[in-house]
Amino acid sequence: MSAAPGEVSGTLRTLQLGRAIAAVLVVLHHNGGSIFALERYWGHDPLRGFFDFGSAGVEFFFVLSGFIIFHVHWRDLGQPGRFLAYARKRFLRIYPIYWLVLIPLALVYLRNPAAGPDRALDPALLYSSFLLVHFNYDYAFSILPVAWTLYHEILFYAVFALLIFSRRLGLALLALWLAGSLVMIDPAVVPHFEPVLLWMALYYFAPLHLLFAMGMVVCWLIHRGRVAAPWFCTIGGALLFLAAGLESDYLELLTPNVRSLVYGLGSAVALAGAVELERQGRVAVPRFAQLAGDASYSIYLLHLPALSLLAKLLGRPGLHLPLGLAYLLVPTLAVGAGILLHLWVEKPLLARLNGWFSPQRTRNSVAAAK
């Protein structure tokens, strides 16, 4: 059944498909460059770096995130009373499963510091990693490498929160934030900053933040009415994204910031078309793709440790696995590990925590205390 113009169902399965694709792209990026290309494992990427552009799954994630947050909280804008519910949802979505991956990793590094990044056990870096907040330019990364994107995600959540408190104030801050991110696209701007200001500018006004805005614009368009030529948008956006990937792999004519915006534009156009196709009832998303989308955050968090462990197990000299088979098997098992983490840990944990922190339970606890 198709929806009326401007009507959007609460659950959009194409978003889950997009999240699955983004997560798999990042897995394939690390599978080639961070695992198979290393001499201590296989020392050879069978596809010769073709999926190097898979890092652009991050750009796709950011566009999706902008869409999803705006879509889910569309009716919360300018409603201060809904801030706590918003904060609770965002906290539970990011931190609990992140900590469950981060803490065991930190314990491994405590036992074997050589296995982790430089200064992995520095208290300041641990605090930053735990909170996902940059507070010192010397500690601008997490001990879980892929978590660098979460710092920007948390920053986006904070900016969006002001839209819930006040539409006018939120829009003003959002405009300033995006204007600063637009200025930072030009590499010539960067050398003029002092070190501390440079760190602040690169974090608070990273050009990647413009991708959240692209997702929000797509959501606004979808809520306003129909998207024309949705098949053309879906295929054209995907081709633009792939073209940027091929340019990154083989030409490198664009600056990284401009290339990220091209990835974002392709993602946004494809997303607009795909959501419109679903709204019109013209596409169906397979259940496994929906499951992989549901598990995309767990896949993203776990895949790098999983790839490394699998490489140690399957890349042993005496095992003699054919290179092609290993290249398929390692990322497939890493994705599977992320799905199992979602099914066995993340999903029941979120169900339990949502039950504990539900508004009704909180009200009942307050009433009992009185």
VENSULFEN-V26995 format. One line per field, one symbol per residue. psi: psi as a letter, one per 20 degrees, with the letter a starting at -180 (. if undefined). A space follows every 50 residues. Layout:
psi=???
This chain:
psi=pqqqpippqhpohhhhgghgggghghghghgghifhiphidhjpohjljh jhiihihgggggggggggggghkgiipknhijghggggghghhggghghh hgghghhghhhnhiirrpkhjpghhgggggilppjpiilkrqiogiihhh ghghgghgghhhhggpgggghgggggghghhghihohihgiiqqgghggg ghghlphhhhhghghhgggggghhaqpqlhgggggggghgghghghhhgi glhqqhgghhhgggggggghgggghggghjkiqppqhhhgghghjhgggg hihghgggghhhgijqhihlpqggghhhgghghgghhhghggghfgghgh gghhghjqhgggghgghhh.
